[in-house]
Structures are given as C-alpha cells and as structure tokens.
Amino acid sequence: RLGHGDRREALEGPGAEAVLAGVLEAGSPPADGDWLRSRIAGSPVLVAAIGWSGERAYQLHFAQPVRGDVQAALEAAAAGLGVDWVRGDASLQEIL
C-alpha cells in the first residue's frame, strides 16, 4: 500500500524507458502523461510518466523501507544495459 511517508524518485534520460522496462513486473512503462501500479524487486510501486528535463522521464513512488531494493534493481538493470547511471540529489534539481 502506498501512502504518506512514501519515497519518490525520478528516473530520467535516454535509457530511462529501457531500464524501467527491465525491472517492472508490468513489463512496459506507462505512456507519456499516464501512470500505472506495478512492482519492482517484489515491492509495490506507482509509476508516473512525467518529467521536467525534456528527456524520457518517470516518477517512482514506493514505501521508504524498500528504497534500497528498488534502487538496487534499477542500478542492476542500468548496468546490464550499459546505461550510465548517475544518482542525483536535491542539488541536481536546481539545474532543472
């Protein structure tokens, strides 16, 4: 169940769609402007296909306790695809 106190992460860039497709139990990421409920690493996630950088972008919402599992799955998928992975923080949002 998703609710108050959840974690929100963004996945953006040219490889975002392939990385996300590699970890979503639903298979395909949502279309631009849409959202879906699925699982990553067995954990429930809400995925919205929206972003602010001009690149393909997704917002991921999930429970805080599974943050490490979700991030590890995303990083492994990126590595397997040869996609450069940069973990951002609040300072990077200033660029956007």
N, C-alpha and C positions, 0 to 999 in steps of 0.2 A: 504494500500500500504506500502510495506517495502522499506526502503531506508536509506540514510545517516542519522546518528544520532540514529539509532535503538539501542535497548538494546540486549545484548547477555548474556544468562545464560546457565549454564550446569546442567544437571540432570544425576547423575551417581550413580551406586551401584546396589546391588542385587534386590532392589524393584523398580528401575527406570522404567522398562517397564510397570509394573502394575500401577504405579502412573500415568504415561503419558497416558496409555490407558484409565484411568478413567476420564481424562479431555479433551482429543482430540475429537472434533466433527467428525473427520475422523474415529474414532474408534481405529484402530490399529496403533501403532507407525511404522515408516519405518524400513525396514530390514537393517542389518549392511551395512554401506557404502552408503546407499541411503538417500533420503530426500523427504519431502512432504510439501505441503501447507495445513493448516487446521485452526481451530480456537480453542482457549481456552478462556473460560468465554466470548464468543462472539467476541473476538479480534483476528485479523489475526496473525498467527504465521508461521514461516518457521522452520521446524524441520529436523535436520540432525542427522543420527545415527552414530556418530563418537565420540571417546573419547581417553584419554591418560592414564587412570588409570588401564586398564586391566579388569575393570568391565563393565557391560552393560552401555552405555553412550549415551546421546543425547545433542545436542547443539540447543538451542531455540533462535530464533531471532524474536523480536517484537518491536513495536513502544514504545518509552520511556513513553508516557503518560499512557499506560495501564499496566505498570510494576506491580503496586500493585494488580490489578485484576488477572493477570496471576499468580503471586506468591501466592496470597490467595487461588486460585483454586488448585494449586499444593500442598500447605500445607494441605488443607482440604482433598484432595484425599489421601495423605500420612497418615494422622491421621485416616481416615476411614478404611485404610488397615492395620493399626498397624505398619506402616513403620517408622523407626526412621528418622527424618528429621534434617539435620544439614545445616544451611545456611552458605555457605562459603564466603570468600572474597579473595582479592588478596594474602594475606599471605598464604592461603591454597594452592594456585597454586605453591608455592615454593616447596611443598612436591612432586608434580608431576614432 
